[in-house]
Amino acid sequence: MSAIKRFFQKKKLDVKFKKAGGGHRLDEASQSHSQQPAASGALYESSKQPPTEAQLMAREAAMARIQQPRPGTANSIKARAKREIEEEQKRSQLANTQQALSSREVALDAAPVAMAIVPVQYKCDLISDRLLPKEEMEQCIHEYLLSQLAEEPEMASALMIHTLNKHKDKTKTCIDILCKYLDNLISNPGDDKFLKIRIGNKAFQERVDGIVGAEEFLQSTGFSRKVLPFQDKEEIFLVIDSERAKDADRLASLKEILHAAEPIKPELDRALRVFSPSSNISHFPQLPNEFYKITPEEMKREQQIRTEAVEKLGMLRTKAMRERDEQRELRRYRFTLIRLRFPDGIILQGIFRATEKLSALFQFVRENLENDWMPFFLHTSTAHKLTNEEDTLAQLGLVPAVVINFSWDPSVLAEVQAQQGLSMMPPALCKNALAKLESL
């Protein structure tokens, strides 16, 4: 297991160094790091900036009203002044938020953003920082593992076995056979019978030969191809040197690597986007064909045929029949586009696989919150609360494009506002997310 960890730590470190850019000599003047534009980085900083002159004057006026003698009791005067201060704070916070949004929107109007949805793309941080279609990313992973064979043959070949073979059962059978070869060498040191494997053997042909990476793993163990006599003819064998076969510790380590390795999989990119408040939240762009298991035209044609058949037969469908048809329809979707509307109107958008669980949506939201520890709820447009995180997005009907409403847990929200003396909560999204704000 330690070899697996070292391998991935080294590769991730290489990726970090590549992303860091070029270095510089210690005797050179230090170069300033690239900075983000002030407009995007300081979008919602206004709530933490010093108060403006107008705000200070308003507060001083309110305090002066507290100190002035007025008709009525002292308690009523203080209560009235407190209400005025709170109202002034609320107006100033709202003004700051609107000012930040409007300044951002003006910049966006100058450079309008196209609403054409980006194609479904995948990432793999270990391999590259690029976003690619799934087939291209899988090819990139394949090429990466082949390139690592010279440097890390044992680890790279084990990862090839787990990553590049689609049939899990056949892959598991191959791994069991490879482990048996290693066990035979460990348990029978010096026995020449286990130093060679005939490639023409039926078990090898059916269980090992067709698995990508299997022979590379045997070669990393020390086996190499040789032509040897066999039953009055010559055949190809994989043969290991007797001295290398005696290194039981190394063989045991190879067996551990083979069992511990996990497939390197492309990860769906969320294509995260953040929009300013808009009445167009339910106006979705045309979804690409990748979102469907069949083309939208084929789906519409099938639906029309079924509708006509039901009308002709005069069928009265039961609730179970309707639910079964609904689930059949939902299984036709591969991906879904989800927009989350926050209390301040800000919209967070992401792409998900239709088979992902609701827990993935909760995690996506939490990763983009400023206060990710605070409990929150997600509701559909019909005010249905989403609670079962084990349900898939397709099972919940959240396909192929939906709007979800976000709300804080009201009891926790009230407690936080009381502790911090806030009359309204600051934006829910974190600064990195808000820096992506654009018009819808």
Buried (B, 14 or more C-beta within 10 A) or exposed (E): EEBBEEBBEEBEEEBEEEEEEEEEEEEEEEEEEEEEEEEBBBBBEBEEEEEEEEBEEBBEEBEEBBEEEEEEEEEEBEEEBEEBBEEBBEEBBEBBBEEBBEEBBEBBEEEEEEBEBEEBBBBBEBBBEEBBBBEBBBEBBBEBBBEBBEEBBBBBBBBBBBBBBEEEEBBEBBBEBBBEBBBBBBEEEEEEEBBBBBBEBEEBEEBBBEBBBBBBBBBBBBBEEEEEEEEEEEBBBBBBEEEBBEBEEBBEBBBBBBEBBEBBBBEBBBBBBBBBBBEEBEEBEEBBBBBBEEEBEEBEEEEEEEEEEEEEEEEEEEEEEEEEBEEEBBBBBBBBBBBBBBBBEBBBBBBBBBBBBBEBBBEBBEEBBBBEEBEBEBBBEEEEEBEEEEBBBBBBBBBBBBBBBBBBEEEBBEEBBEEEEBEEBBBBBBBBBBBBBBBB
